[in-house]
Amino acid sequence: MPENSIAYGAYKAGVKRELLDTVKARKLAYYGHTMRKQGSCLEKEILQGTMSGARRRGRPHTAWMDNIKTWTGLSVEESIRMTEDRDKWRKYVHGVANPRIEDG
């Protein structure tokens, strides 16, 4: 398939979509796993962005919590509460990471 054909462009877009969905699912699953840990641990503090100190100059990097809020549409508190129920979180992650595209 030539790289400049329309079919190749559609194939490439499909691969990018699958990759994004996989990354989303894994990040959300890891987030749920980490938030279910008891007490305060370094992983939780890093994901929540509660580390002390000043940020560097320039445009801030996209934070994990920004991705979580964008993908789930939930506030931080709501998402943390939802992660406490593992089965509920797993179903929610599956729905967010693998949205159905209905013909239409």
C-alpha positions in Angstrom: 0.0 0.0 0.0 1.6 3.3 -1.0 2.1 5.8 1.8 0.3 8.6 0.0 -2.9 6.6 -0.7 -6.2 7.3 1.0 -6.4 3.7 2.3 -3.0 4.1 4.0 -4.2 7.4 5.7 -7.3 5.6 7.0 -5.2 2.7 8.2 -2.7 5.0 9.9 -5.6 6.9 11.6 -7.1 3.6 12.8 -3.7 2.5 14.3 -3.4 5.9 16.1 -6.9 5.5 17.5 -6.2 2.0 18.8 -2.9 3.1 20.3 -4.6 6.1 22.1 -7.4 3.8 23.4 -4.8 1.4 24.8 -2.8 4.2 26.4 -6.0 5.6 27.9 -7.1 2.2 29.3 -3.7 1.5 30.8 -3.3 4.9 32.4 -6.8 4.8 33.9 -6.3 1.3 35.2 -3.0 2.3 36.8 -4.6 5.4 38.3 -7.3 3.2 39.9 -4.7 0.8 41.2 -2.6 3.5 42.7 -5.6 5.4 44.3 -6.8 2.3 46.0 -3.5 2.0 48.0 -4.0 2.7 51.7 -2.3 5.7 53.3 -0.1 8.2 51.5 2.7 6.8 49.3 5.0 8.5 46.9 3.1 7.2 43.8 -0.2 8.7 45.0 1.5 12.1 45.8 3.1 12.2 42.3 -0.1 11.3 40.5 -2.1 13.9 42.5 0.6 16.5 42.0 0.9 17.2 45.7 4.7 17.4 45.6 6.2 20.4 47.4 8.5 22.8 45.6 8.3 25.3 42.8 7.7 24.4 39.1 10.1 25.2 36.4 9.6 28.2 34.1 7.6 27.9 30.8 4.5 26.1 29.8 3.6 23.4 32.3 3.5 19.8 31.1 0.2 18.0 30.9 -0.4 16.4 34.3 -1.8 12.9 34.9 -4.7 14.4 36.7 -5.5 16.6 33.7 -5.7 13.5 31.5 -7.9 11.7 34.1 -10.3 14.7 34.4 -10.5 15.1 30.6 -11.0 11.4 29.8 -13.5 10.6 32.6 -15.3 14.0 32.9 -15.2 13.5 36.7 -13.7 15.7 39.3 -10.6 14.5 41.2 -12.7 13.7 44.3 -15.4 11.8 42.3 -12.7 9.8 40.4 -10.9 8.8 43.7 -14.3 7.8 45.2 -15.1 5.7 42.1 -11.7 3.9 42.2 -12.5 2.5 45.6 -14.9 0.0 44.0 -12.6 -2.0 41.7 -15.4 -3.6 39.6 -17.2 -0.3 39.1 -13.9 1.4 38.1 -13.0 -1.4 35.7 -16.3 -1.1 33.9 -16.0 2.7 33.8 -12.5 2.5 32.4 -13.7 0.0 29.7 -16.4 2.4 28.7 -14.1 5.5 28.5 -11.2 3.8 26.8 -13.3 1.9 24.3 -16.2 4.1 23.2 -18.7 2.7 20.8 -18.9 4.4 17.5 -22.5 4.0 16.3 -23.4 4.4 12.7 -25.4 7.2 12.1 
